[in-house]
Amino acid sequence: MNIAIVGGSGFIGSQTAIELLAQNCDVTVIDLVPSNISETKYIHADASDYQELSTALDNDFDYVYMFAAISDSSENQNDPLLAIDSNIVALVNVLQAVDQLKINRVIFSSTVWVYSVAEEINVTEETPLPITSSDHIYTTSKLTCEALIRNFHEMRGVNYTILRYGIAYGPNCHPDTILSKFMTNALVGDPLMITGNGSIYRNFLNVHDHARGNVLALSLKAENEIINLEGPEKITLARVADRVRDLHGDVDIVYTDPRGGDYKGKAVSSEKAWQLLGWKPTVSFNTGTEKMYEHIKENISNSPTCR
């Protein structure tokens, strides 16, 4: 298969490219940043520029993964114009190009953050998600993207798979994620800053499990489906701090005011992913965090000024 990954130089995109190459796919990364995986082809293009993007996608691709976005929640809140341009406009450009170039399907990276608008604690892909209940720009942008994908399917026959990701972690993940911050702070002697009382939780999902799910989503069974890829267990922020202490040793913890609109966690079912694709998480939190900690520790050791 000939596959394009828009935003393929990023954290999840890079790991997905490795998994696709292992399946003997031809992989082209379309991004503003060159890919660090030599076996991939690379096209420099801005997803928010339709002409650049459509030209890059005019290469007889079978499938397109759409990962390009502003994934950091704080960055979305702090720069709404950038968030809309990077998250929503870029996706519409991909959908328009997929339609015009008759590409088989777009596979879109959404997030379990969309469930923050649900009234229920236990949620599935069928749970109603009223966008009017959203109190965070990141959540609103992803709900909007999902709606636009369904619009293009109904109006123009664009095929899709929407994957609602659990919170990703692993080596090279965004430095502003909670695990990256906590590990880095511990290593440089800064306290761990917990927002609220530490009871907010995430079902962290290792990036290797994201990538496995992304490859399995090429199955025809995933066509025009929304599928959760959630982590295996509930991890509170307090437990994250305890895990960093286990890995590093004693470190100070400071509790701060809660962040407005923060994702407080839901019990997200991944049963559909198992039934359709045979997907389940395989990397435990303890194993994944140990590898991530050692990676960050090595990078800091090689860059003494890194903070």
N, C-alpha and C positions, 0 to 999 in steps of 0.2 A: 504493500500500500504506500501511496505517496501522501505524506501528512505534513501539514503546516501547523506550527505552534506560534500563535500571536502572543507575544510576551514570554517567549520560550527561554529567555536568558535569566528569568527570575528563579526563585527558590523552588516552587513546585514544578514549573516548566522545565527546568534543567533536569530534575530527577525523572520527569515523565519522558523526556527525550532519551535518557539512558535506557529506560524500560522499553521504549518503542524500538530503539536500535537493536536491543537484545532479541526482539521479535522479528528482526530482518526488515523493518520498515525503512523507507526513505524519509528522512526527517529534515525539514527546513525550518529554521528559527527565524521569525520575523520580529524584530525588536529594534529599539534605539541603541541597545547595548549589545556588543558582539557576544555570541555564545562562547563559553569556555570548554565546550565539548567538540573536539576536532572532527569527529565523524559526521557532524551535522553540517548541512549547508546553512548559510546565513545571508539574510537580506535586511539591509538597514531600511526601516520604514517606521513612520509615526502612525499609530493606529487611529489617532484623532484626525488625520489628514486622509480624506477618502481617496484622492487620486493616488497618493503614495501607496496606500494599503491595497487598493484594487489592482494596481500594477504588480505589487509583490505577490498577490494571490492568483495571478493569471498564469499559473504554471501547472495546470492539469492536476490539481490536488484532489484526493478522494475525500479527505476529512480535514476540518480545521478545529483546533483547540483554541479557545479564547480565554487566555489568562491575563492579558494586559489590563491593569486596573490599579487604583490606589487602594491597597489592602489594609494599610494601617488606619485604625479607627480614628485616632487623634488627628491624623493628617487630613482625613475626610472632613472632620468638624472644623478644623482650622482654615481650610482652603476649599470652600464649597464649589467655586468655579472650576478649580482643577479637578475636584472629585467628579463633577458632572461631565466635564470634557473627557476625562480619562476612563470613567466607568460607563457612562451612558452613551455619549457621542461615539466613542470608539467601538462599542458593541453594535450600534446601529450601522456604522460603516462596515463592520464584518458581515452583518446580516444582509445588507444591500449587496455586497460583493459576492457572498455565497449564493444569493438569488440570481444575480446577473451571470455569474460564471458557472452556474449549475453544478456546484459542489454538493456532494451527497448529504453532508450533515455538518452542523457546528456543535461542538461539545463545550459547554459553558461552565465556568467555575463560579458557582454561587456560594452560599455560606449558611451555616446554621443560625447566624445572626437574624435571619429573616423570621425565625420562630419567636423572637422577642416580642412580636406583636400578637402572638397567640394568647388566648385566655387560658388554655390548658397547659398543664405541666408536662404531661406525656403526649408527645406529638409524632405524627407521621407525615408522609408526603401529601396526605389528603386533608390535613388540618387547615381550616380557613385562616388566611393571613390578611387581615384588613390593613391596607397601607396607611389608612388614616390614624392608626394606632402607633405608627412609628414615631419615635422621638430621637432618632439618630440619622444623620445624613448617609452614613454607610448602609444602614438597614434600608432606608428609603431608596437608595440607588440600586441595590441588589433586587429589591422587590420590583422596581421599575424595569430593570433589565429582564427579569423573568417574564413580566407581562409583555414586553416588546417582543421577546422571542416567540411567545405564543401567538401574538398578533401576526408576525411574519409567517408563522406556520399556517394560520387560518387564511390569511389574505393571499399569500404567495406560494404556499406549499413548501416552505423552507423546513427541512427536517432538523431536529435538535435532540440533544440530551442535556439536561440541567442536572449538575451534580452539586448538592448542598454539602459543603465541606465542614467537617469538624475543624477545630483550631489546630493549625499545622505547627509542627516543631521539628527540630533536627539541626544538624550542622548547616551553617550558612543561612539560617532563617533570619527574618527581619530583626535588626538589633533592638527595635522598640517593642517586640513581643515580651510578655511577662517573663517567660523562661529565660530569654536572652538577657533581659535587664537584670534579673535576679542573679544569674550566674556571673555576669560581668561585674556587677556591683560587689559580689562576694570576693571575686578575684582581685579587684583593685582596692578593696578595703572600705567600700561604701555600704551603708545600710540597705536592707531590702525594704522597699516602700510598698505597703499593702493598702490599697484603697478600700475604705469601709472596714468591716470587722473581720474580713478574711473568709466569709462564708460563701461569697460568689464563687461559682465553680465553672469549669470547662471540662469537656471530654476530649482531651488532647489527642490528636492523631498524628502519628509519625509520618514524615514526608514519604517514606518508602511505601506506606500503605495508601497514601494519596495516589502515588504514581501507579501502583498496581490497579487501583480502582479506575484510574483514567484509561489505562490500556484495556481493561475488561469492558469499559463502556463503549468500545468500538463494536461490540456485539449488536446484531440486529435486534436482540431482545431489549436493548436500551434505547432504541429509536423512539423519539417523541415521548420520552419518559422523564420524570423528575425522580432523582434517586439520592437518598441520604448516604453520605460516607462519614460516619461519626466514630469518634474514639471509643475504646472499649470500657472505660470506667469514669465515674465522676471524680474530678480532682479539684478540691477547693484551693483558693489562693493560699490559705494557711498551710495546706499540705504541700503546695509547691515550695513555700519557704522552708518547711521541714525537710523536704527532699534536697534542697540546695545545701542545707546544713549537714545532711548526711554525706553529701559528696565533698563538701569543702571544709567543714568544721564550723566552729562557732562564728556567728555573724549577727550583727544587730538588726532588729526588725522595728520599723516605724510604721504606725497606722495613720493614714491620712483620710480626708473626707472622700466619700464616694464620688465617682465621676458620673455626670448626668448622661443618661441614655446608655450606660454600659450594659453589655450583655450579661445577664445574671445567670444564665444557664437553663436548659430544658432537658428533659429526658427524651432524647431524639432516637427514634427507632431506625436501625439499619437492616431490618428484616427483609425489606424489598431488595436491597443490594445482594443479600444472601440468596434469596429465592430466584432472582433474575440472572445474577452474574456469578454466584458462588463466591462472593467477596465477604471476607471478615478481616478485621484488624489482626495483624500477626506480631507486631512489635509492642512489647509491654512498656509501660511508663518508666519503670526502673531501668530497663535495658536502654531505651531510647534516650533518657536524660543522662545516663552515664556517658554514652558516646558523644552527646552534645556538649556536655561539660568538658570532656577531654579535648574536644575540638576548639572550644573557646579558650581554654587554658593554654593550649599550644599556640594559638594566634596571638594571645596577649603576651606570652613569653617571647615570641618573635618580634613583637612591636611594643617595646617598653613604655612608649608614650601613650599607648591606646587607653582611652577611658570611655 
